[in-house]
Amino acid sequence: MITTLTDTTASAVDRRLIEMREEFAVAAQGRVLTLLIVAGTEDLAEPLSAAVQASREHPCRVLVLQTEPEAAADGLDAEIRVGRDAGAGEIVLLSVRGQVASSLDTLITPLLLPDAPIVAWWPGAAPSSPGQDVLGSMAQRRITDARQSDSPESMLKRLRRGYRSGDTDLSWSRITHWRGLIASAVEIPPLAAPTSVTVEGTVDDPSVLLMASWLEKELGVEAQIVPGPAEEIGLSGVTLVRPDGEIALRRESGDSIVMNLPGDASDQHVTIPRRSLFECLSEELRRLDPDEVYGDALCHAFTGIDDASTFASGKPEPTDVVSADKDAVSDAAAAAVAEHLRSAIAERGLAHVVLTGGTVGIPTAGKLARELSAAGVDPERIEVWWGDERFVAADSPERNDLAVRASFVEALGIPAHRVHPMPSTSSGMGLDDAAAWYGQQLDMAGGDVPFHTRGRAFFDVLLLGVGPDGHIASLFPEHPDQKETTLTASAVRDSPKPPPERITLTWPAVNSARHVVLLAAGAEKAEAVARAHAGIDPWACPSSAVRGLESTTWYLDEDSASGL
Ligand SMILES: O=C1O[C@H](COP(=O)(O)O)[C@@H](O)[C@H](O)[C@H]1O
């Protein structure tokens, strides 16, 4: 039975659901979990059919959220399916538009099964840190599917950075049977450690990457990934070389894997069909405890990316623009930034700029507004973010956003929904929640464009003032809070520069810009500027370790450039 409700509310949906159960004598008892399917406007026929099948094994309430935050009009439509149309569960499809999408947690709370676990599933695009997502944080288990991304390896790296216990990915469930076969094969006597491991398959396929990582971690041997047959997608073979012979597994067809063991090269055929979406989902719903083995394999896969300097290395070298004085520095920077934003808008219809506070940053923002107006840039097309903020009251003169509200935001007439100040103490949130919330706003705006992957950029221009100690944003030299690299924005305590509590973009986020514009003026900045030019060293000199994907330019006056 299917009922639709247009322009409705969550409580009206809940009431109708209860009525339908009564009308059609459908029992609610026995539902073991709430499955949240979170998506944009893409076609969900396949995930829904997998969920309906899985509900026969795990009777559940399925809440499907299709969100369109950019929709011109706000609204909520619902379709409720119970009985035959919903497998062994009940399905509520919610189409959420505009502002309604900004409070998804409040929206779904009345619709959750009381006292039952929640599993969140993103069948397509997923947040960088599912565990910190507004819906993901309500769930015990969070399921993503990196294979669905345009850039699966990048997505897996993002998931690794944002990993929280309870996360899993269907690329991992796709290789469960392979792992079982390999685990039993390596136990075959005589027990001998493999000397080499080769994983064959699509080279950037997440299942292939996870298999290689798992084997490396478990066996302590480096795993080589080699391309498999072009017609095969995903994992096609695994070979472990032991002193007594080879353990070789190769997918022969969609239905079977051929296995050879040391001393037995007789091509044993094992019936293991390629796993369907339903089977993978069902396996994940079977276990509600965290899958630590997945966490280990994921984290081992990209161990090297923890080093903050890797975010900056390999990008174009910085250049310097030296002007006579501070005034001329902000003139030059504002003109260059306006041009970058204008061309981003011409290319993509929208530009993301990150503003900064500080002695040069604040006047630069005012001049940028004038440059953009003179160029006739549509203020509707600019999204404004901040690189850092002081965690004080919203109306405190210490706030970086307040310093440019009149000169930039109001002067240009940028609509409120395009302006993203970092939360203040007036928000009611504590410092950690406020930082996490801001990071989440960015992750949601970035969609599949990662803040956690080298080689991709979200911001068009990132403006950064450079402090006399070499700090940028609120990443201070030798300050432990700079070590937070799994989040997009993080809390800073005990800042060496007052006020002590701040929010900052993290290393991966500041290194997610096309163009980086560093600003410094005055003799007191000369030493920091010289140190930052000596080589990438995030810990000792943060301003040395930020690079744009396309350009990094230091706007300096003669005094600050005197040590170069
Ligand atoms: O505390 C901060 O300092 C930097 C640099 O400021 P400056 O006055 O030395 O130019 C600034 O860019 C940052 O946004 C701010 O919070």
The ligand as an SDF file (V2000), in Angstrom:
LIG
                    3D

 16 16  0  0  0  0  0  0  0  0999 V2000
   44.9760   35.7800   14.5390 O   0  0  0  0  0  0  0  0  0  0  0  0
   45.0030   35.9420   13.3440 C   0  0  0  0  0  0  0  0  0  0  0  0
   46.1560   36.3620   12.7420 O   0  0  0  0  0  0  0  0  0  0  0  0
   46.3730   36.2690   11.3400 C   0  0  0  0  0  0  0  0  0  0  0  0
   47.4370   37.3270   10.9540 C   0  0  0  0  0  0  0  0  0  0  0  0
   47.1000   38.5650   11.5030 O   0  0  0  0  0  0  0  0  0  0  0  0
   48.0200   39.8730   11.3720 P   0  0  0  0  0  0  0  0  0  0  0  0
   47.2930   40.9130   12.1530 O   0  0  0  0  0  0  0  0  0  0  0  0
   49.3620   39.5460   11.9380 O   0  0  0  0  0  0  0  0  0  0  0  0
   48.0820   40.1990    9.9290 O   0  0  0  0  0  0  0  0  0  0  0  0
   45.0510   36.4150   10.6140 C   0  0  0  0  0  0  0  0  0  0  0  0
   45.1740   36.2770    9.2510 O   0  0  0  0  0  0  0  0  0  0  0  0
   44.0670   35.3810   11.1660 C   0  0  0  0  0  0  0  0  0  0  0  0
   42.8900   35.3160   10.3980 O   0  0  0  0  0  0  0  0  0  0  0  0
   43.7620   35.8070   12.5510 C   0  0  0  0  0  0  0  0  0  0  0  0
   42.7610   35.0820   13.2090 O   0  0  0  0  0  0  0  0  0  0  0  0
  1  2  2  0
  2  3  1  0
  2 15  1  0
  3  4  1  0
  4  5  1  0
  4 11  1  0
  5  6  1  0
  6  7  1  0
  7  8  2  0
  7  9  1  0
  7 10  1  0
 11 12  1  0
 11 13  1  0
 13 14  1  0
 13 15  1  0
 15 16  1  0
M  END
$$$$
